[in-house]
Amino acid sequence: MLFEPFFSIITVTYNNLQGIIATSKSISSQECKDFEWLVIDGGSIDGTLDFILEPRTLITNWISEKDLGIYDAMNKGIKLSTGKYSVFLNAGDVFTGNTTLEKVKKIITCSSELPDMLLGGAMFVLQNGVNLYREPRDISKYIWHGVPANHQATYFRNEILKNTLYDIRYKICGDYYLMAMFYLKGKYFAYLNESLVSFQVDGTSYKNPVLLWKESYLVKIKVLKLPLIIRIKSLAKSIISTLAMIVVSQPSFRWLAKYIKKATQN
């Protein structure tokens, strides 16, 4: 029988050599070695492929070819995965500590019921250098607004993930779509209120907030089928929270980010 790893770590990258090097170091430092590392590259020309081909890396399997967007690349990773649980740690993302996988595995294996998804906390590294922690939210209360946890801090049971892939028609909110689908199917969610990942807040969502709001609104209509008044309230909340994150990320508002960090810690 072939070895089945507990975790499939899926890394999507494109022309981000320094990012994948940082992610590689984080993965290599994990005390838990019960994982496979799958790299899905979009056809990089910056030396990423040379790094992937280095024999000393821990990469188990890889693809390097053009794709139809990040969720298409993530679906390719899902199809390659052989682990019990998958987590998406994209180029530049790092585990918070060297015991992250060990803690997650313990929570999962010690649960009275095997969770379909484990939602953890995430550390946002703002462009001005301030770190803000986002705790996982109760999905039954938060899914009507947005994702209860960042996808880098979400662990999916592969048995269900392989049967419900990302919808590549979404460019930004594919994770929200998938989370909503799993919630409506009655999947079991577990939680770990601890930072599992650290990542830079400078991605597509904040560079294209209008598309973020539009796709999120579509999930609320087509998947969650929310009433108009709730959709409008949620949209307003999304606009405010997104704009607030963009503002506090700026160097001139470092003082505000530090204030929010202090307030949330008390």
N, C-alpha and C positions, 0 to 999 in steps of 0.2 A: 504494500500500500504506500502511495506517495505521501510525503510529509505535508500536512495541512497546517499552515501557520495560523496563529490566533488572529493576527492583524494583517490587513493589506493596507499599506501606506501608499496612497496614490498621489503623485506629484505631477501637476500640469505646469508646463513652462514654455516660454517662447522668448528667445533672445534675452535671457536673464541669467547669465553665467554666474555672476557674483551671488545672486539669490539662491541658485541651486547648490552652490558650494556651501552657503550658510545652512541651508536645509539639510544637506548631507552630513555636516558636522553634528547637527542636533540629533539626527537619527542615529548616527554612529555612537553617540554618547549614552543612548538609552540602556539602562541596566537590564531591562526586559528585551531579550533577543528573539522572541517568538513572533517574528514578523517577516513579511516580504516587502520589498520596495519596488513599486512600479512607476516608471517615469514616462509620461506622455508629452512628447515635445512636438511643437507645431512646425518643425522644419527650421530650426534656428541656424543662423550663420555667424554667430558671435563666439564660437568655440564650445558651445554647450554640448554638441555631439561628441567632440573630442573628450570632454569630461565624462560623458556617459560611457564611452568605450574604454575608459581607464579600468584595468582589471582590479585595482585596489578598492573601487567603490563597492558599496553594498547593494547595488542595483540588481534586482532579480530578473526583471524583464523590462523591455522598453519599446517604444514606438517613436519614430521621428518622421512626421509627414504633415502636410497641411490638413487643417481641420475646418469645421464649420462654426467654430466658436468654442468658448471654454466648456460649455456643457456637452458638446459633441466629444471633446477630448476627455472629459470626465467619464462619459459613457464608455469610451474605449478602455479606460482604466478599470471600470467595473467589470467589463466582459473578460479582461485578462486576470482579474483577481481570483485567488483560491482560498483566501483566509475566511475565518468565521465572521470577522467584523472588518469593515473598511472605514478609513478616515482619509480626508483629503487635506494634504499638507502641501500647498503649492509653493513654487520657488520663492524663497524669501521668508516663508513662514517657518517658525521654529517652535519646538515644544518648550514649555515654560521651564521645565527642569529635567534632569536625567532619570527621574522615576515616574514620569507621566504615564507611559504605557503600563508600567507595573501597577499603578494606582487604578487605572481604568480596568485592567484585567481583573483585579481583585474585586472591584465593585460589581462587575458583570458576573463573575463566577460565584460570588457569594450571595447574589440575589435569589430570593425564593422563586421568582419567575424570570426566565431568561428575557432580558429587555430586547425589544426590536430596535430601539435607538437609545443611546445614552447622550444626554445633553449636558455639556460642561461650560465652564466660564472661559472667557477670553480676555487677554490684555491687549488693548488698543494702543499702539505706539503712534502718537500724533506727529505731524511734520515738525512741530516746534519742540519735540523731545519729551513731552509730558506723556506719561502712561496712564490710561484710564481702564479700570476693570469693568467688564460687563458680565453680570451673573446670568445663569440660565433662568428663563422664566417658565412658569407653569403653562404648558402648551394649551390646556383647556381654557385658559383665560387670555392668552396672548396671541394665539394663532389668528384671531379675528383682526389683529392689527398688523402683524408681521412675523418674522421668524423668531422663535423663542431662544435660539442660540445660534451663534455663527457656525457656518458649515465646517470650519477648521477645528471646532471644538465639539463636533457631532460624530458619534460612532454608530454606523449602520450595521445591522445584522445582514450579512450578505445574502442569506436565503430569501429575504424580502426585497433587498435592493436590486438584485438581478431580475426580478419580475416587474419592477416599476422604475424605469430609467428616467433620466432628466428629459424634459421636453425642450428640444433645441430651438423651438420657436421663441423661447425666452432668451434674452441676451444677458440679463442681469438678475432676474428673479426666479431662475430655475430652481434654486434651493427652497424658495418660499412655496413654489408650486409643489415640489416633492414632499415637503413637510406637511402641507395641507392635505395632500392625497393620503399620506400615511395616517394622519389624524382621523380623517373621515372613515378610513378602513378599520379604525379601532385598534391600532397598534399600541403596544405597551411601551411607555417611555420611562426611563430612569434618569436621575439627575445627580450631578456632582458639582456642588457650588465651590469650585476651585479653579484657578486659572490653569488651563491645559495647553494653551497656545499663545504665542505672542506674534503679532503681525502689524505691518505698516498700514496705517489708514490713509491710503492714497490711490485706491483702486478705482475700477470702472464706475461703481455706484456713485461715488462722489464727484467724478468727472462728468457724469451725465445724469444728473438728478432727475431731469424731466422724464427720461426713459424709465428710471427707477420707479417713479410715482405712477407712471402709466401702466407698467407691467404688474406692479403690486395691485393696482386697482382692478386689472383684468383677472387676477387670481381670485379676488374677492367676489367678482361677478360670476366667472365661469366655473370655478371650483367650489368655493365656499358658499356661493349663492346668497350673499348677504343683502339685507334690505338697503335701499338707497340711503336712508338717513345714517345708517351705521357706516356705509362706505364713505360718505362725505366726511363724517367725523374722523374716521381712520386716515383718510387722505390728508386732512388738515394736520393731524398729529404727525404724519410722516413728513410732511413739508417742513414743519417746525423743527422736528428732531434732526432731519438731514441738514438743514441750513445751520442749525446750532452746532453740529459736528464740524461743518466746513469752517465756521467762524472760529471756534475754539482751537482748530488746528493751525491757525495762522500765528506766526511768530509774535505779532503785535498783541495777540490775545493769550499769550502764554500764562499771564497772571490769572485769567479767567479759568483756563483749563486746570491750573493748580488749585484754584478755589473749589471747583467742582469735584476734583479728586479728593480734596480734604473733606468736603461736605459729605460725599458718599461713603467715606471711611468711618464717619462718626455715627 
